[in-house]
Amino acid sequence: MRSRRTSNAVKGGLGLALAALALFQVRCAPKPAVVTTPRKPLIFAAHVLLDRTAGSSMAGLRKEIPEMSKAGVNLIVMEVDFNYEFVSHPELRGNDPMTKAQVKEIVGLCRQYKIRLIPEFQSLGHQSWEEKTYSLLEKYPQFDETPGKYPGNKDIYCRSWCPFHPDLYPIVNALYDEIIDVFEADALHVGMDEVFLIADPDCPRCRDKTTAECFAYAVNRAHDHIVKEKGVEMFMWADRFIDGTNTYGEWEASMNKTDLAVDMVPKDIVMCDWHYERKYERMKTPGFPSVDMFIGKGFRVLPVTFRDTKTIKMFIDYSVKFPSDKMLGHMCTTWGGVKAGSIYKSKQFKAIAKELKKYGLKPVK
């Protein structure tokens, strides 16, 4: 969802056949009726990324929250990842982690302004960035989907963990638990976007499995712990469940067949369906077919946009026509450390606020 490099192309006749089947499923998914009754309150969400200096981002966020609330924000997704002073696994703390006291201050501030606060922990993919491998795979290299391959992370986008490693989940679940508990959260966002290193042919556990089987297993293991055991909601990025053929391409959707996993996971996961570029203008049928597909399959959808204000307007106008029990609202992303004014003064934030007000968004008093 940030800078981009090329992933592996789909190979083989079987892959083409599966691609055709997935595209047929997307096109044939039942399209829900447009809204004919008053909408439920819209969600106006802001995604907040803590950079490697988490302390400075927290200072900026304290100033952002009151201003975002005035514009109607009622949900913040705070990407934490390893930027917290974990007690269960202190070896996995980032360089400048948030303290418990800092988190509690943000929790209290969000409660004061009636903003739901959901932490995010990037799972499966995004375990590295450029030359930096993050702490889980740095401390436990055996969890890497491609251990020993791609020295210095050269020629890859981001590393992934192996979803079938038997020793992985006790550690990951402990991190989930700490984040949920310290944020007093009723939901956890697990990330899982842009996963390209999956079902690697050199992985002894994954090489005989399809990418869809591996992806579904990772999602279901997270769901088992977060929803079934912890009793909170699960949010995730939706791109790997979308067939990119003739739609959004390999970044905003999947070209390595993980999209077939969409029928292998629970329907109570909230799909954060992000589209940043004007791919919809070049489709055979202009629009956002992923919305139709997800809602037709019974998922709830929270659309997500970035900088392009035309995409923002088109996406909101397209999506709010769907039933309000499935179409939740809209999310603004910024993808950078938080400074005072970096979110609520941004053009994308202002564009989303303006568009949502047309459909009844009101600040919470």
ROSEKE-521146 format. One line per field, with one value per residue (C-alpha): residue in one letter; x, y, z. Coordinates in steps of 0.1 Angstrom, whole numbers, plus 5000, padded with zeros to 4 digits. Each point is the difference from the previous one (the first is absolute). Layout:
<nodes>
rest = [A:...]
x = [X:...]
y = [Y:...]
z = [Z:...]
</nodes>
This chain:
<nodes>
rest = [M:R:S:R:R:T:S:N:A:V:K:G:G:L:G:L:A:L:A:A:L:A:L:F:Q:V:R:C:A:P:K:P:A:V:V:T:T:P:R:K:P:L:I:F:A:A:H:V:L:L:D:R:T:A:G:S:S:M:A:G:L:R:K:E:I:P:E:M:S:K:A:G:V:N:L:I:V:M:E:V:D:F:N:Y:E:F:V:S:H:P:E:L:R:G:N:D:P:M:T:K:A:Q:V:K:E:I:V:G:L:C:R:Q:Y:K:I:R:L:I:P:E:F:Q:S:L:G:H:Q:S:W:E:E:K:T:Y:S:L:L:E:K:Y:P:Q:F:D:E:T:P:G:K:Y:P:G:N:K:D:I:Y:C:R:S:W:C:P:F:H:P:D:L:Y:P:I:V:N:A:L:Y:D:E:I:I:D:V:F:E:A:D:A:L:H:V:G:M:D:E:V:F:L:I:A:D:P:D:C:P:R:C:R:D:K:T:T:A:E:C:F:A:Y:A:V:N:R:A:H:D:H:I:V:K:E:K:G:V:E:M:F:M:W:A:D:R:F:I:D:G:T:N:T:Y:G:E:W:E:A:S:M:N:K:T:D:L:A:V:D:M:V:P:K:D:I:V:M:C:D:W:H:Y:E:R:K:Y:E:R:M:K:T:P:G:F:P:S:V:D:M:F:I:G:K:G:F:R:V:L:P:V:T:F:R:D:T:K:T:I:K:M:F:I:D:Y:S:V:K:F:P:S:D:K:M:L:G:H:M:C:T:T:W:G:G:V:K:A:G:S:I:Y:K:S:K:Q:F:K:A:I:A:K:E:L:K:K:Y:G:L:K:P:V:K]
x = [5000:5031:5029:4997:5021:4991:4986:5002:4978:4973:5013:4984:4967:4986:5006:4982:4970:4998:5002:4971:4980:5007:4991:4967:4993:5006:4978:4972:4999:4965:4999:4981:4972:5006:4991:4963:4999:5018:5037:5016:5025:5030:5035:5026:5033:5035:5030:5030:5034:5026:5034:5033:4999:4967:5004:4998:4971:4981:5006:4986:4970:4991:4995:4983:4972:4979:5002:4991:4971:4987:5000:4980:5026:4986:5025:5038:5021:5034:5027:5022:5019:5032:4999:4989:5018:4989:5004:4993:5028:5022:5025:4974:4997:5008:5027:4977:4969:4969:4997:4969:4995:5001:4974:4977:5002:4988:4973:4987:5001:4981:4974:4996:4993:4979:5023:5003:5037:5012:5037:5016:5027:5014:4997:5014:5014:5018:5026:5027:5004:5028:5032:4985:4986:4977:5005:4980:5019:5032:4998:4983:5013:4986:4965:5009:4981:5033:5028:5035:4986:5002:5029:4996:4964:5012:4975:4970:4972:4995:5008:4973:4998:4992:4963:5006:5030:4989:5019:4987:4966:5007:5022:4978:4969:5017:5008:4963:4989:5022:4989:4963:5003:5020:4978:4969:4989:4969:5017:5034:5011:5024:5013:5009:5002:5023:5012:5022:5023:4977:5000:5036:5013:5030:4979:4996:4966:4984:5015:4973:4971:4984:5003:4963:5004:5029:4983:4967:5019:5017:4967:4982:5027:4997:4962:5000:5020:4987:4963:4994:5024:5003:4964:5008:4995:5025:5008:5025:5011:4980:5022:5012:4964:4994:5007:5022:4993:4983:4994:5025:5033:5026:5002:4964:4991:5015:5017:5014:4967:4996:4966:4987:5003:4970:4976:5022:4998:4972:4976:5002:5034:4997:5016:5020:4998:5027:5003:5023:5004:4976:4999:4962:5002:5018:4978:4976:4972:5010:4994:5013:4991:5016:4972:4974:5019:5007:4964:4986:5019:4988:5029:4999:5021:5019:5013:5034:5017:5032:5009:4980:4970:4982:5003:4987:4969:4993:5006:4978:4972:5002:5001:4975:4971:5004:4981:5013:5003:5028:5014:5015:5014:5034:5037:5027:5036:5031:5030:5025:5009:4974:5006:4975:4980:5013:4967:4971:5016:5008:4980:4988:4987:4981:4986:4987:4984:4983:4987:4988:4980:4979:4989:4992:5033:4998:5027:4992:4990]
y = [5000:5022:4999:4973:4973:4972:4966:4967:4993:4973:4969:4969:4989:4991:5035:5014:4977:5010:5037:4995:4984:5028:5026:4982:5000:5037:5008:4977:5010:5013:5038:5013:5024:5037:5016:5007:5007:5025:4992:4990:5025:5001:4991:5026:4983:5012:4976:5012:4986:5002:5004:4988:5029:4990:5026:5030:4984:4997:5037:5009:4978:5017:5032:4983:4983:5030:5015:4967:4996:5034:4988:4969:4973:4973:4972:5000:4970:5004:4978:4988:4971:4996:5036:4991:4991:4964:4981:4965:5003:5031:4988:5010:5037:5025:5028:5026:4981:5015:4996:4987:5035:5016:4975:5006:5037:4995:4975:5026:5028:4979:4991:5037:5008:4968:4985:4963:4990:4968:4990:4983:4974:4992:4962:4975:5025:5034:4984:5022:5033:5007:4987:4998:4967:5005:4985:4968:4985:5016:4983:4968:4995:4965:5016:5016:4986:5003:4995:5006:5014:5036:5012:5036:4997:5007:4994:4995:5023:4988:4969:4977:4975:4964:4995:4963:5002:4982:5024:5032:5005:4999:5030:5019:4993:5014:5032:5002:4995:5028:5025:4992:5003:5032:5017:4987:4992:4983:4992:4993:5008:4973:5016:4972:5023:4996:4964:4988:4976:4971:4963:5002:4969:4998:5000:4965:5007:5021:4987:4974:5024:5027:5037:5001:4971:5018:5033:4986:4981:5032:5019:4972:4996:5037:4998:4970:5019:5036:4993:4965:5002:5038:5008:5031:5010:4994:5026:4994:5015:4984:5000:4964:4988:5018:4985:5026:4987:5027:5020:5017:4982:4985:5026:5009:4963:4966:4985:4970:4983:5009:5014:4964:5001:5024:4970:4983:5026:5012:5026:5021:5015:5037:5004:5033:5003:5025:5016:5029:5003:5006:4964:5002:5023:4973:4971:4985:5009:5031:4998:4981:4963:4989:5018:4980:4968:5003:5011:4974:4974:5014:5020:5035:5025:5031:5017:5017:5027:5021:5032:5001:5021:4989:4964:5010:5015:4972:4973:5016:5007:4964:4983:5018:4988:4965:4988:5018:4967:4990:5033:5016:5034:5010:5001:5026:4989:5022:4976:5021:5010:5020:5037:5027:5008:4971:4982:5025:5026:4976:5003:4964:5004:5031:4984:4970:5022:5021:4970:4981:5030:4998:4966:5010:4999:5021:5005:4982:5025]
z = [5000:4999:4975:4975:4983:4977:5013:4983:4970:4999:4983:4984:4985:5034:5012:4970:5006:5036:4990:4976:5028:5025:4974:4993:5037:5003:4970:5012:5036:5007:5001:5031:4996:5004:5033:5004:5037:5022:5004:5033:5012:4976:5011:4993:5007:5000:4997:5020:4994:5027:4985:5015:5025:5016:5027:4976:4982:5033:5007:4967:5004:5033:4980:4971:5019:5010:4965:4983:5024:4989:4964:5009:5006:5022:4994:5001:4988:5016:4984:5029:4986:5022:5012:5035:5032:5000:5033:4987:4974:5008:4974:4973:5010:4974:5004:5015:5013:5014:5038:5018:5014:4965:4988:5029:4994:4964:5011:5024:4974:4975:5027:5008:4963:4995:4975:4997:5001:4982:5001:4970:4999:4966:4996:4975:4975:5005:5023:4984:4983:4975:5016:5035:5012:5030:5033:4998:4971:5012:5034:4987:4964:5000:4996:4967:4970:4980:5026:4985:4968:4988:5020:5010:4987:4965:4972:5023:5012:5036:5019:5013:5029:4994:5010:5007:5023:5032:5024:4985:5015:5037:4995:4976:5021:5031:4981:4988:5036:5014:4973:5004:5038:5003:4974:5017:4965:4987:4967:4985:4964:4988:4969:4974:4970:4970:5008:4971:5018:5008:4992:4992:4981:5024:5032:5013:5015:4972:4968:4994:5008:4978:5008:5008:5026:5016:5001:5013:5027:5012:5001:5018:5027:5007:5001:5023:5026:4996:4995:5015:5029:5008:4990:4979:4964:4973:4973:4971:4967:4972:4969:5001:4998:4967:4966:4982:4965:4980:5032:5022:4992:5022:5028:5008:4993:4997:4969:5019:5007:5037:4990:4999:5038:5003:5002:5027:5028:5024:4988:5032:4991:4990:4966:4997:4962:4989:4966:4994:4962:4971:4989:5000:4969:4980:5009:4974:5024:5020:5037:5030:4995:5032:5020:4981:5005:5037:5009:4978:5020:5033:5012:5015:4980:5011:4968:5002:4980:4999:4982:4967:5007:4969:5011:5034:4986:4976:5026:5026:4975:4988:5033:5022:4978:5015:5031:5031:5020:4976:4987:5031:4988:4989:5012:4993:4999:5002:5001:5020:5035:5017:5005:5011:4969:4979:4999:5005:4978:4972:4967:5002:5035:4990:4969:5019:5027:4974:4980:5031:5012:4969:5012:5036:5019:5031:5027:5032:5027]
</nodes>
